[in-house]
Every structure is written in structure tokens, then in C-alpha cells.
Amino acid sequence: MRQALAADGLPVVEFHMRTANLSEPTKELGAAMAAGRIRHDGNPVLAWCIGNVVGHLDASGNVYPRKARPEQKIDAAVALIMALGRAIRGEGSSVDMDTFLADPLFP
């Protein structure tokens, strides 16, 4: 999918799904939720996915998202964690949000 999107001229950024890349943003999301610093628009899929996340702690103190059962999906929550990870590292897009919204990639 990454190659097809890049071939279509869309900006693509790799995010390696490693514990080291997921731990800090997973912890930050948990802290933000506990402190009431994060809200969303009530999207039922995001709420369902976040409700399915179980934080798994490894021997090194890293936390990463897991699901308790295969039928529980966490994709939207993982996408949020990935976005938060990029934001924490200062890897945001150089595109101005107002410019993007005025002329989005997908009409």
C-alpha cells in the first residue's frame, strides 16, 4: 500500500511497529486520557478501538497496545498512537493545515 500511495504522489512516512516506537506515545496517550487532556468527536469506531486496547508492559518497562481477543480491533487507536509518536518526535508535516484543508488531497 505504501508503494502505491507514493506512486500516486502522496506523502508517505514509515512508522516501524516496534515496542521502542510505541512505548512513549502509548504512555503519553494513557496519561492524557487519565488527566482529561484528550477528547475526540465521539466517533464510535475510535471509542470502540480505544476501549479494546490493553497496555502490555514488557520486562524493560515499555508499554505497547494489544487486544485481549482477536475479534477486538484496535486499528484506530494504534493510528492515534502512531500520530502521537510522530508529534512527540517533532515529525509533523511541513504542510500548513489551513492550506491543506483549502485544497485536500482527497476531494
DOFILO-487832 format. One record per residue: residue number from 0; residue in one letter; x, y, z of N, C-alpha, C, O in turn. Coordinates in steps of 0.001 Angstrom, whole numbers. Layout:
   i aa    n.c1    n.c2    n.c3   ca.c1   ca.c2   ca.c3    c.c1    c.c2    c.c3    o.c1    o.c2    o.c3
 NUM  a       X       Y       Z       X       Y       Z       X       Y       Z       X       Y       Z
...
//
This chain:
   i aa    n.c1    n.c2    n.c3   ca.c1   ca.c2   ca.c3    c.c1    c.c2    c.c3    o.c1    o.c2    o.c3
   0  m     822   -1180       0       0       0       0     876    1258       0     579    2232    -691
   1  r    1955    1220     783    2844    2372     859    3388    2728    -513    3439    3902    -881
   2  q    3793    1721   -1268    4358    1957   -2591    3306    2522   -3542    3605    3408   -4342
   3  a    2088    2019   -3460    1018    2508   -4334     674    3964   -4018     457    4764   -4929
   4  l     625    4304   -2738     342    5688   -2353    1459    6613   -2810    1198    7696   -3333
   5  a    2698    6191   -2613    3840    7001   -3040    3844    7167   -4556    4157    8245   -5062
   6  a    3499    6104   -5284    3443    6174   -6743    2377    7165   -7211    2502    7762   -8280
   7  d    1339    7333   -6409     288    8296   -6735     660    9716   -6312    -127   10647   -6480
   8  g    1861    9875   -5764    2333   11194   -5390    1930   11654   -4003    2101   12824   -3663
   9  l    1398   10747   -3198    1002   11113   -1846    2189   11013    -893    3031   10128   -1044
  10  p    2265   11908      81    3378   11824    1038    3208   10603    1933    2140   10389    2508
  11  v    4253    9813    2048    4208    8586    2843    5361    8614    3839    6500    8914    3481
  12  v    5052    8300    5089    6066    8250    6131    6004    6870    6771    4935    6418    7183
  13  e    7142    6206    6851    7173    4897    7502    7171    5058    9012    7807    5960    9559
  14  f    6452    4176    9668    6454    4113   11126    6651    2652   11474    5744    1838   11296
  15  h    7830    2318   11968    8133     931   12296    7399     542   13573    7512    1210   14601
  16  m    6651    -539   13492    5848   -1006   14617    6707   -1802   15592    6591   -3022   15708
  17  r    7565   -1073   16283    8437   -1665   17293    8026   -1143   18660    7501     -37   18793
  18  t    8271   -1949   19653    7947   -1542   21022    8582    -200   21350    7947     645   21982
  19  a    9810       6   20935   10516    1255   21231    9807    2465   20622    9841    3552   21200
  20  n    9176    2295   19482    8468    3402   18838    7069    3611   19405    6510    4701   19284
  21  l    6506    2594   20014    5135    2672   20514    5049    3008   22001    4028    3527   22451
  22  s    6087    2726   22763    6009    2848   24207    5735    4269   24693    4783    4502   25437
  23  e    6568    5214   24272    6402    6584   24761    5034    7174   24379    4360    7731   25246
  24  p    4606    7070   23121    3293    7630   22807    2132    6876   23459    1096    7477   23744
  25  t    2288    5579   23698    1238    4829   24393    1111    5318   25828       4    5511   26332
  26  k    2251    5516   26481    2231    6051   27848    1642    7459   27867     856    7787   28755
  27  e    2013    8290   26900    1509    9660   26840       2    9684   26596    -708   10490   27199
  28  l    -487    8817   25728   -1931    8751   25491   -2660    8344   26764   -3689    8928   27102
  29  g   -2140    7354   27467   -2762    6936   28729   -2781    8061   29744   -3786    8267   30425
  30  a   -1678    8791   29854   -1600    9917   30797   -2561   11032   30389   -3215   11633   31242
  31  a   -2646   11306   29101   -3544   12357   28612   -4998   11986   28866   -5805   12841   29231
  32  m   -5334   10719   28674   -6709   10273   28932   -7024   10361   30420   -8097   10828   30803
  33  a   -6101    9918   31252   -6324    9940   32702   -6475   11365   33231   -7228   11605   34175
  34  a   -5758   12306   32619   -5806   13699   33067   -6909   14504   32384   -7091   15685   32680
  35  g   -7642   13869   31472   -8703   14568   30760   -8175   15586   29757   -8861   16553   29426
  36  r   -6939   15364   29269   -6335   16287   28315   -6624   15927   26867   -6164   16615   25957
  37  i   -7366   14877   26644   -7643   14471   25272   -9134   14201   25113   -9777   13597   25972
  38  r   -9656   14666   23994  -11068   14445   23668  -11159   14153   22181  -10270   14508   21408
  39  h  -12235   13506   21796  -12493   13327   20365  -13961   13617   20112  -14727   13881   21038
  40  d  -14334   13565   18861  -15674   13985   18460  -16759   12947   18731  -17890   13099   18269
  41  g  -16428   11907   19466  -17419   10881   19774  -17526    9802   18710  -18480    9024   18707
  42  n  -16558    9750   17811  -16572    8745   16761  -16683    7359   17395  -15817    6974   18181
  43  p  -17736    6602   17066  -17947    5313   17731  -16867    4276   17425  -16570    3435   18273
  44  v  -16282    4319   16244  -15232    3353   15905  -13983    3637   16728  -13371    2712   17264
  45  l  -13594    4921   16835  -12429    5266   17647  -12666    4900   19107  -11784    4347   19764
  46  a  -13852    5207   19612  -14170    4873   21006  -14093    3357   21226  -13556    2903   22237
  47  w  -14624    2582   20289  -14598    1118   20388  -13157     613   20364  -12778    -225   21182
  48  c  -12351    1122   19423  -10958     674   19321  -10163    1031   20577   -9399     206   21080
  49  i  -10334    2243   21081   -9614    2639   22289  -10047    1767   23469   -9223    1390   24303
  50  g  -11328    1453   23534  -11828     586   24600  -11298    -832   24527  -11308   -1552   25526
  51  n  -10833   -1242   23353  -10290   -2590   23175   -8803   -2691   23483   -8267   -3796   23567
  52  v   -8131   -1567   23652   -6687   -1579   23881   -6365   -2026   25304   -6951   -1554   26278
  53  v   -5423   -2944   25387   -4871   -3375   26667   -3392   -3044   26596   -2690   -3534   25710
  54  g   -2912   -2227   27509   -1498   -1892   27528    -694   -3078   28018    -941   -3599   29105
  55  h     261   -3502   27224    1117   -4629   27596    2461   -4079   28054    3099   -3318   27327
  56  l    2885   -4452   29229    4145   -3994   29819    5187   -5092   29669    4966   -6234   30072
  57  d    6334   -4730   29079    7395   -5732   28959    8393   -5601   30118    8248   -4726   30972
  58  a    9387   -6459   30142   10348   -6500   31250   11185   -5220   31359   11725   -4925   32425
  59  s   11295   -4467   30277   12087   -3228   30278   11262   -1997   30642   11780    -880   30648
  60  g    9982   -2197   30945    9124   -1068   31296    8469    -399   30114    7834     645   30266
  61  n    8613    -983   28933    7944    -457   27745    6478    -884   27732    6138   -1983   28171
  62  v    5635     -23   27234    4214    -337   27108    3846    -271   25633    4262     646   24924
  63  y    3072   -1234   25176    2595   -1181   23803    1166   -1717   23754     766   -2510   24607
  64  p     402   -1284   22758   -1013   -1655   22688   -1200   -3092   22209    -519   -3559   21296
  65  r   -2131   -3766   22845   -2528   -5129   22470   -4043   -5200   22556   -4691   -4289   23071
  66  k   -4588   -6270   22056   -6021   -6524   22227   -6177   -7841   22955   -5375   -8760   22784
  67  a   -7229   -7926   23777   -7426   -9122   24593   -7905  -10308   23755   -7556  -11452   24044
  68  r   -8698  -10040   22726   -9260  -11113   21897   -9144  -10728   20421   -9195   -9543   20091
  69  p   -8991  -11703   19538   -8796  -11410   18116   -9914  -10579   17478   -9653   -9781   16578
  70  e  -11129  -10758   17929  -12245  -10018   17309  -12287   -8547   17736  -13014   -7752   17140
  71  q  -11533   -8192   18735  -11463   -6798   19167  -10451   -6069   18292   -9291   -6472   18214
  72  k  -10876   -5028   17653   -9994   -4266   16770   -9445   -3051   17498  -10136   -2442   18314
  73  i   -8185   -2695   17197   -7546   -1551   17844   -6889    -627   16813   -6109     253   17177
  74  d   -7198    -820   15548   -6521    -100   14467   -6575    1418   14625   -5556    2090   14466
  75  a   -7738    1961   14932   -7862    3421   15070   -7056    3921   16261   -6476    5005   16197
  76  a   -7010    3164   17331   -6215    3549   18498   -4730    3503   18169   -3980    4380   18597
  77  v   -4292    2504   17424   -2890    2407   17037   -2525    3560   16107   -1429    4111   16213
  78  a   -3421    3934   15200   -3166    5093   14335   -2997    6360   15170   -2137    7190   14875
  79  l   -3814    6509   16210   -3684    7654   17114   -2337    7626   17835   -1682    8661   17963
  80  i   -1927    6466   18299    -638    6319   18989     510    6636   18033    1479    7287   18425
  81  m     411    6188   16797    1446    6478   15807    1526    7986   15541    2622    8542   15479
  82  a     389    8642   15386     371   10090   15157     957   10829   16354    1710   11790   16195
  83  l     611   10379   17537    1151   10992   18747    2665   10784   18813    3394   11685   19226
  84  g    3137    9620   18414    4567    9347   18382    5306   10285   17447    6384   10777   17781
  85  r    4740   10533   16293    5360   11477   15355    5336   12886   15916    6303   13631   15760
  86  a    4247   13261   16565    4147   14608   17144    5159   14792   18266    5787   15846   18370
  87  i    5321   13782   19099    6287   13848   20205    7698   14053   19663    8488   14806   20233
  88  r    8002   13386   18574    9336   13493   17991    9496   14717   17089   10569   14947   16531
  89  g    8436   15494   16951    8506   16679   16098    8571   16346   14631    9176   17077   13846
  90  e    7947   15240   14252    7986   14796   12862    6712   15164   12117    6276   14426   11233
  91  g    6117   16289   12461    4898   16712   11791    5153   17131   10368    6297   17343    9964
  92  s    4107   17249    9625    4199   17661    8237    4593   19123    8137    4264   19925    9011
  93  s    5291   19463    7082    5642   20858    6844    4515   21594    6123    4626   22790    5854
  94  v    3440   20889    5811    2303   21490    5129    1454   22259    6135    1103   21734    7192
  95  d    1131   23489    5807     261   24297    6642   -1139   23697    6634   -1675   23412    5563
  96  m   -1744   23498    7804   -3044   22838    7898   -4129   23621    7164   -4984   23013    6520
  97  d   -4120   24940    7240   -5128   25739    6532   -5022   25547    5025   -6032   25457    4326
  98  t   -3794   25487    4535   -3579   25259    3105   -4093   23879    2712   -4759   23723    1688
  99  f   -3785   22897    3520   -4245   21536    3236   -5764   21461    3224   -6346   20859    2322
 100  l   -6410   22061    4209   -7860   21994    4282   -8524   22742    3133   -9617   22374    2705
 101  a   -7872   23789    2631   -8415   24531    1491   -8310   23727     206   -9114   23911    -707
 102  d   -7314   22826     124   -7101   22024   -1081   -6632   20632    -671   -5466   20293    -869
 103  p   -7539   19809     -93   -7137   18486     403   -6734   17551    -722   -7104   17744   -1880
 104  l   -5972   16541    -357   -5552   15548   -1337   -6725   14749   -1861   -6722   14327   -3018
 105  f   -7721   14538   -1031   -8892   13768   -1412  -10106   14672   -1404  -10560   15056    -326
 106  p  -10656   15033   -2559  -11829   15927   -2601  -13060   15283   -2021  -14123   15904   -1985
//
